[in-house]
Amino acid sequence: MANIESLASIAVMHRFRGFWILSIPLALVVVGAIVGIVEMIRDDRKRKELIAQGIDPDTVPKKAPTLR
């Protein structure tokens, strides 16, 4: 049984051998989406915290985005 599984895994590796390079952009998209979701959650928590303190979140100055 183990021999059949190892043959199947070898067949899969040979079939997708040339497509490994496509996993790099896919990984970048996934990581970018995760970072975006985390930033959105963080900003939402900050906004809710300001509202709980009685501060209008739209009047609070925000940091300008930088390239660093």
C-alpha positions as CSV (number, residue, x, y, z in Angstrom):
1,M,0.0,0.0,0.0
2,A,2.8,2.4,0.8
3,N,4.4,1.6,-2.5
4,I,1.3,2.7,-4.4
5,E,1.1,6.0,-2.4
6,S,4.8,6.8,-3.1
7,L,4.3,6.1,-6.8
8,A,1.2,8.4,-6.8
9,S,3.2,11.2,-5.0
10,I,6.0,10.8,-7.6
11,A,3.5,11.1,-10.4
12,V,2.0,14.2,-9.0
13,M,5.5,15.8,-8.5
14,H,6.4,15.1,-12.1
15,R,3.1,16.4,-13.4
16,F,3.5,19.8,-11.7
17,R,7.2,20.0,-11.9
18,G,7.1,23.0,-14.4
19,F,4.4,24.9,-12.5
20,W,6.2,25.5,-9.2
21,I,7.0,29.0,-10.3
22,L,3.3,29.9,-10.3
23,S,3.2,29.3,-6.6
24,I,5.3,32.4,-5.9
25,P,2.7,34.9,-7.2
26,L,-0.1,32.9,-5.5
27,A,1.8,33.1,-2.2
28,L,2.3,36.8,-2.6
29,V,-1.5,37.3,-3.2
30,V,-2.4,35.2,-0.2
31,V,0.1,37.1,2.1
32,G,-1.1,40.5,0.8
33,A,-4.7,39.5,1.5
34,I,-3.9,38.4,5.0
35,V,-2.0,41.7,5.6
36,G,-4.9,43.7,4.3
37,I,-7.4,41.9,6.5
38,V,-5.2,42.4,9.6
39,E,-4.9,46.1,8.9
40,M,-8.6,46.4,8.3
41,I,-9.4,44.7,11.7
42,R,-6.8,46.9,13.5
43,D,-8.3,50.1,12.0
44,D,-11.8,49.0,12.9
45,R,-10.7,48.3,16.5
46,K,-9.1,51.7,16.8
47,R,-12.2,53.3,15.4
48,K,-14.5,51.5,17.9
49,E,-12.1,52.5,20.7
50,L,-12.3,56.2,19.8
51,I,-16.1,55.9,19.6
52,A,-16.2,54.3,23.1
53,Q,-14.1,57.2,24.4
54,G,-16.6,59.7,23.0
55,I,-14.2,61.0,20.3
56,D,-15.4,61.4,16.7
57,P,-13.0,59.1,14.7
58,D,-13.3,61.3,11.6
59,T,-11.8,64.3,13.3
60,V,-8.6,62.5,14.5
61,P,-5.7,63.2,12.2
62,K,-4.2,60.1,10.6
63,K,-0.6,59.5,9.8
64,A,0.3,60.0,6.2
65,P,1.4,56.8,4.4
66,T,5.1,56.6,3.7
67,L,7.1,54.4,1.4
68,R,9.4,53.3,4.1
